[in-house]
């Protein structure tokens, strides 16, 4: 278990890609801090499952990542329990689909706060401990939308492009400290986030559910298959290996060929 003794904090990790990250890292011995919302009993079941994967511990934080004081409190909890965060994965995000002229202003602000600004706060708070340890892995779930755009997703595309640029900057600043910063950019992964945007897309494009899945979601992925959360988690796990010490400032696509053209 090559991550024994290290601690990973993953935002947006009570389901979907984030939970897959947590399982992959816990399986290699890392202590885990999961974060997100959902049914408390279901979350507790997942927390206990994470602890069963190794001798490491798992904690749950319900921090609202749109609030700076909540993020700061979450990082203090991780520090008090484990000393600090060695592996930080910013995964939390949300989506809203609407034309720019009809885009709800409050939803714009929420998406930017959760998908982009929260990552700034977790990263800035994690860096001092990583510098002390002379080792760290900072990873973000960006998206194919960090590289290309789609209509009706202005806030999401803006946040994901910003996330990619932010992690490039962090990578350069930390290049001599044994800390890497990278983005993973999946195509469409079948998660609650993707499933939840289907009704809005149906409305925005006047399509059926099947049309949205086949003609919108999978239209740009040449493999015509959804990426799995476990495939995304495998990339993150590899970034935590010493073999990946020179991978920094990268934006790794795992999108069925979406951005290849």
Secondary structure, DSSP 4 states (H G I P E B T S, - for coil): -TTTT-EEEESS-SSHHHHHHHHHHHHTT-EEEEE--S-HHHHHHHHHHHHHTSS--EEEE---TTSHHHHHHHHHHHHHHHSS-SEEEE---------GGG--HHHHHHHHIIIIIHHHHHHHHHHHHHHHHT-EEEEEE--GGGTS--TT-HHHHHHHHHHHHHHHHHHHHTTTTTEEEEEEEE--B-SHHHHHHHHHHHHHHT--HHHIIIIIITTT-TT-SPBPHHHHHHHHHHHTSGGGTT--S-EEEESTTGGG-
